[in-house]
């Protein structure tokens, strides 16, 4: 199974790298670029909100800040078009992270619902700054970024691979955080922050660090999107739809999972681009789309597509390979079975997590004497254990209790 997973991963990587060569149509590669940018931004959002369960509805603030920082740096530094603006993306991300620190210092002093309202307020205030500054100087009204020197045949290819590298970096950081002690603390905050703080974890510092890392990737995604479009104005930089698109994308795929934003963006990104091509930039159409998707996911698949699909696949694999994906239950001295008193190991469907009680299946396996095809009725007195080996539902495994070392102590 691991070999198939590794081969599938390599096949996916090869396909992603060869995609612009296999599909040379400019429309297809344009949709792919916007989808990759959405994946990277949603992964950045998931780094904070997905793990801590502090749902932010204002991450378009960092999306717009990254765009404006890149535009200002290109104008002040007289940056030429081509690869130099793309190479500036890490610097743009760091500058966006620095700008997010005072905002996080304010917002993260609140909890849950209040935090969500604070993020909306922060976005509303920051999005007004370009309009206020445009009254003082016209430089913030419409900013043109330097034109890349590439011809139309290969124009999308550098942007595609830059977005792909940005996505891989975001996924690598998300994976590392998910498996690290730092990520464990973030998950504990999402589960019960008071308990995590009571165990000695510095929850505020952990949230602020995750907030900053999240803003870095969202800022880089916004900067890349702006450079690809070539024109920056307050309406396109601080777009309200981004505040909804990022959480909806994560919810569709599975919030709090590493691959959830990818699955969500694969579905939501091309659909949004298709509607844009068909109906243009109709006012509120993207918000209607994301709102409908969010309601559908919450009502139909509350855990997201990724966790639901994974659970279904694992259940079916366990059913076909082992006969029954359920838990194993043990009962002593079941008098309905003829013969001497025995330990009966019976399998029954159970989708919850069970605790280890009584002898383990590894201990019982060497002393199995026979298998009875008689169905075992459900009665009181069963003890649930985790199973490393499952028995079909229509069978029982009878074990002689006299040979079990722990049976005499009961």
N, C-alpha and C positions, 0 to 999 in steps of 0.2 A: 504493500500500500504506500509506503514512504517513497519507493522508487517511482511509482506512478505520480505522486505529488511533485516530486522533484522534476520529472520529465514534463509534467504539465506546466510547472513554473518556468522552465527553460523555454518551452514552446511559446508561452505567453510573452516572455521577454523578447524572444526572437521576432514574434509578430509585431510587437510594439515598435521595435527598432526598424523593421522593414515596412511598416505601414505606409509612410509617404512614398516609398518606391513602388509598392503594390497598387496604391490608389493615388494616381497623379492628378486627379481632378481637383481644382482649386476649391470648389465648394466642399468637397469631402474633407480635405485637409484643414480647411477653415473651421468646420464643425469639430474636428478632432482637436485642434488647438484650443478652442474655447472649452471643450470638455475636459482636457487635461488641466487647464487653468482652474476650472471649477473643482476638479478632484484635489488639486494641491491646496486650494483655499479651504475646501471643506475638511480636508485632513488636518489643516492647521486649526480650524474651529473645533474639531473633535478632540484635539490634544488637550484643550482646556475644558470645554463644556461637556464633551462626551465622557470624560473620565471623572470629573468632579460633580457632574450633574448641575452645574451652575449654568443654566441656559442663557446665553448671550444673544440678544436681538439687536446688537449694535456693532457687530464686527465689520460692517461696511465702513466704519470710521477708519480702521486700519487699511482697508482696501483703497479708500480715497487718499489717505495720508501717503501711502507708498507711491501712488500715482503722482501726487503733487511734488513729493520729494524728488522723484526721478526727473520730472519736468524742470524743476528749479535748478537741480544740479546740472542738467544738460545745458540750460540757458546760461547760468553763471560760469560754468567751466568751459563753455563753448565746445561741448562734446560733439564729435562728428558722428554721423549715422553709420550703422553697420553693427559690428560686434561690440564696440565700447559700451553702449548703453546696456547690453546684455551682461557684460562682465561687471557692471556696477550693481547688479541685483543683490548680491550679498551685502554690500554697503548700504543699499536702500533698506534692506530688511533690518539691519542693525539700527539704523536711524529711526525706523518705525518702532522698533522695540523700545528704544529710549523714550520716544514720545508716548508710548503706552504706559510707562511706569507711573507717572503722576495720575493718569486716568484710572489705572488699576488700584493705586493706593487709595483712591476715593471709593471706587465701586466695590472693592472686595471687603470693605468694612461693613457691608450689609450681607444679608442672607437671602438666598433663593428668590422669592417673588420680588422683594424689594430690589435685589440685584438686577433682575430682568428689567424693571422699570428704569433703574439708573442707567443701564446700557442704552436704552432708547433715548433717554434724555441727553446722554453724552453724544450720541450720534446727531441728534437734532442741533445741538450747540456747535459741534465741530463742522457740520455740513454748512452752517451759515457763515463761517469765516471767509471762504473765498468770495462770497457775495459782498460781505462787508469790506474786504480788502479791494475788491474791484471798484468800489466807489472812490478809493484813494488813488489807486493806480490801475491802469487797464491791463497790466501784465498778467493778472490773475483771472481775467475774463475768459479768453480763449488762448490756449498755449499750444503751439505747434511743435511737435517733437521732431528731431532730425530724421530725414528720410533715409532709409537703408539703400545702399547702392546696388542691391540685387535686382535682377530682372524678374519679370512675372513668372517665368518658368520655375524658378527655385526660391521665390520670395517666401513661401510658407515653410520651407524646410528648416531654416535656422530657428524660427520661432517654435516649430514643432519639437525639435530636439531640446531646446532650452526649457520648454514647458515639461517635457518628459523628465529631464534631469531634476528640475525643481520638484516634480512629483515624487521621484525616487528618494530625494533627500528628505522630503516631508514624511514619506512612509518609513524610512530608516529611523528617523528620530521618533516617530510614533511607536514603532516596534520596540525600540530600545527603552523608551519610557514605560511601555506596557509591561515589560519584563523586569524592570529595575525596581529597587526599593523605593525610589522616588515615585514611580507609577503606582506601586502598591499603596502608598500613602494617599495619592490622588483618588484611587478607587475606594479607599476607606473613607475619605471625605464625602464621596458620592453616596456611600452606603449610610454612614452615620458620622457626621462631622464632630459632634460632641464627644462621642466615644473615642474617635481617633485622636482628638485633642486631649482627652483624659488619659490616653496611653502614652502621652509625652511627645506626640508629633507636633511640629510647628506648622499648623495648618495654614495660617495666614501667609507665611513665607513660601510654602509649597504652592499655594494658589497663585501668588504673585509671579513666581517663576514660570509656572505653566501659562499664565496669562501673557507674559512677555514672549515666550517661545511661540505661542499661538499667533500673536500679532506679527511676529517676524515673517512667518510663512504667508499669512494673509496679505501683508504689505508687499512682499515680493510678487505675489500673484496679481495684485492690483497694478503694480508697476509694469509687469510684463504685458498685461492686458492693454494698458494705456499706450505703451510703445508700439504694440501691434496695430492699434487703431490709428495712431499718429496724431490725434487731436485730443485735447483735454479741456473740459469745461466743468463747472461745478455740478451740473446735472448728471453727467456721465461718470464722474469720479465718485461722488457720494450718492450712489443709486440705492434707493430704498429696497429694491428687489433683492439686493445682495444680503440684506439682513434676514430675509426669509429663505433665500435660496440655499444658504449654507446649512442651517439646521434641518431644512427639509431634505436636502441631499443626504445628510448623516442619518436622519430618521428612516429614510427609505431603505438604505443599505443595512443599517443596524448601528445605533448610537453606542459609543463606547467600545467599538471594535475597530481593529486596525484596517480591515478591508471594507468596512461599511460605507465610508464616503465614496469609494471607487464604484461599488455596485450602484449606489444612488445616482452618481454622476453619469454613469453609463446610460441610465434610463432618463434622467431629468435633463441632462445637457443636450443631447440630440433632439429631444422633444421640444425644448425651448427654442433651439435654433431653427427647427422646422416651422414652428409657429411664427417666428420672426420673419422667415423668408416668405411665408404664405400671406401673412396679414400685416407685415411691417411692424414698426414700433408703436403699436396701439397702446394708448394710455391705460395702464392697469391690467393688460392682458397677462403679463408675466406673473403679477401678483395673484390673479385668479387661478392661474395654472398651479403655482406653488401651494396656494391655499387648498385647492382641491386635492392635490397629491398628499399633503399633510393629513387632511381629514381621512382620506382613503387608507393611508398607512396606519394611522392610529386606530381606526375602526376594524380593519381587516387583519393587518399584520402589526400588532403593537410592538413586537420585538424587532421588526425590520425584516427585510427579505433575506439577508445573510444568515442571521441566527436561526430563522425559521427553516430555511433550506438546509442548513447544516444539521439541524435536529432531525429533519425528515430523512436525510440521506443516511445518517448514522443509525437511525432506528431501523430503516429497511435493510441496511447491511447486517446489523446484528440479527435481524429476523431470519434472513436467508442463510447466514453463516453459522448461527448458533441455535436456530430454532425458535428462539424467544428472546426479545430484548428486555424482559422484565427482571425484577429482583428475585432472589432466591430466599425462600422461607424455610425455617427448620422447626420441627416439633418433635418432642420426645414422647415415648410411650403412647403411640397412637393405637388404641385398642381395636379399631375397626379393621386393621390389617391382620390377617391370621399369622400366627407364629409368635416368636418371642418378642418382647418389647424392643423397640428399635428407634433410631433417629431417622426421621423421614425428611428428605430434602425435596422440596416441591417448588416448582417455578410458577410464578403468576405475574401477570402484566402489572407493572408499576412504573410510572413515569417520574416519580419523585426520587430524591436522593435518600438513601437508607443508611443507617448507622450499623457499625459492626457489633453484632451481639452473638454470643454463643460461639461454637467452633467455626472456624473459617472453612471455606470450600477446599482450600489446599490441605487442611488437616483431615478433612473427611474423605478426600478422594482415595487415599491408600487403603481405607478400610471399607470401601463399598463392596457389598456382597452380591447384590442382585438388583435388577431393575424390574419394577412391577408396572404393567400397563394399566392398572386400575386407576381411574381418576380419583384424586384426593379432594374431598369436599372442603370448602373453606370453613374453618372453625376458629374459635378463640384459642389463644395460647401460642401463636406463631411468633417467632423472633426473626426479624429481618437482618440480613447481612448483605454486604456488597459482594458481587459475584465476578470472578475472573473466568469462570466457566459456567455456561448456562445449560439447563436441561429442558427439553421440549415440554410444552404444557401438558401433554397427555401422558407423561411418564412421571414416575416417582423413583427416587434413589433411596433404598433402605439400607441403613448402616447399623451394624451390631454395636450397641452402646457399651458392651463390656470391653471392647477393644479400644475405645476412645479414652485417652488419659484423663479428660476432664469430666467424664460422665459420672464417675464415682463421687464427685464432689457436689453433685446437684441433689 
